[in-house]
Amino acid sequence: MEVLIVKRIMITITSELLGDVDSAAQRLKQNRSQLIRRAVTDFLQQLKQKEFEALMAEGYKEISREDSSIVAESRPLQAAAAEGIWEWNDE
């Protein structure tokens, strides 16, 4: 069985934000701590997802650059084939 260690922290927020937190917690039938833990957890998951998507986008860009290089390298072969150096024999 996993034992969770809970730490108590102190944060500073505006009165308006605290009111919004309390209102949301009440609507969700949670206490402040539960709501804030949930909000922080969701935020961190979204942050990880955005960072992952940025890494994937960079990977796709790199693959695109590599693909362009391969295409450029194959152009002489395509040109040679188009000039009839390679003849197709249907017999």
C-alpha positions as CSV (number, residue, x, y, z in Angstrom):
1,M,0.0,0.0,0.0
2,E,1.4,3.4,-1.0
3,V,1.5,6.0,1.7
4,L,1.0,9.6,0.5
5,I,2.9,12.3,2.3
6,V,0.9,15.5,2.4
7,K,2.6,18.8,2.9
8,R,0.9,22.0,4.1
9,I,1.9,25.1,2.3
10,M,0.9,28.7,2.5
11,I,-0.1,30.7,-0.6
12,T,-1.1,34.3,-1.2
13,I,-4.0,35.1,-3.4
14,T,-6.4,38.0,-3.8
15,S,-9.7,38.1,-2.0
16,E,-11.5,37.9,-5.3
17,L,-9.7,34.8,-6.3
18,L,-10.3,33.2,-2.9
19,G,-14.0,33.9,-3.3
20,D,-13.9,32.2,-6.8
21,V,-12.1,29.2,-5.3
22,D,-14.6,28.9,-2.5
23,S,-17.5,29.2,-4.9
24,A,-16.1,26.6,-7.3
25,A,-15.3,24.3,-4.4
26,Q,-18.8,24.5,-3.1
27,R,-20.3,23.8,-6.5
28,L,-18.0,20.8,-6.9
29,K,-18.6,19.7,-3.3
30,Q,-14.9,19.9,-2.5
31,N,-12.9,21.8,0.0
32,R,-10.3,24.4,-1.0
33,S,-7.4,22.1,-0.7
34,Q,-9.1,19.5,-3.0
35,L,-10.0,22.1,-5.5
36,I,-6.5,23.7,-5.6
37,R,-4.8,20.3,-5.8
38,R,-7.0,19.4,-8.7
39,A,-6.4,22.7,-10.4
40,V,-2.6,22.5,-10.0
41,T,-2.6,18.8,-11.1
42,D,-4.6,19.7,-14.3
43,F,-2.3,22.7,-15.0
44,L,0.8,20.6,-14.7
45,Q,-0.6,17.9,-17.0
46,Q,-1.5,20.6,-19.5
47,L,2.0,22.0,-19.3
48,K,3.5,18.6,-19.8
49,Q,1.2,18.1,-22.8
50,K,2.2,21.4,-24.4
51,E,5.9,20.6,-23.8
52,F,5.4,17.2,-25.4
53,E,3.6,18.7,-28.4
54,A,6.4,21.3,-28.9
55,L,8.9,18.4,-28.9
56,M,6.8,16.5,-31.4
57,A,6.5,19.6,-33.6
58,E,10.3,20.0,-33.6
59,G,10.7,16.4,-34.4
60,Y,8.3,16.7,-37.4
61,K,10.2,19.7,-38.6
62,E,13.5,17.8,-38.4
63,I,12.0,14.8,-40.3
64,S,10.7,17.3,-42.9
65,R,14.2,18.7,-43.3
66,E,15.7,15.2,-43.6
67,D,13.0,14.2,-46.2
68,S,13.8,17.3,-48.2
69,S,17.4,16.3,-48.2
70,I,16.6,12.8,-49.4
71,V,14.4,14.2,-52.2
72,A,17.2,16.5,-53.3
73,E,19.7,13.7,-53.3
74,S,17.4,11.6,-55.5
75,R,16.8,14.2,-58.2
76,P,19.9,13.2,-60.3
77,L,18.5,9.6,-60.3
78,Q,15.1,10.8,-61.3
79,A,16.6,13.0,-64.1
80,A,18.7,10.1,-65.4
81,A,15.6,7.9,-65.5
82,A,13.6,10.6,-67.3
83,E,16.4,10.9,-69.9
84,G,16.0,7.3,-70.8
85,I,19.2,6.0,-69.3
86,W,17.1,3.4,-67.7
87,E,14.8,1.8,-70.4
88,W,11.8,-0.2,-69.5
89,N,11.5,-3.4,-71.4
90,D,7.9,-4.7,-71.6
91,E,8.8,-7.9,-73.5
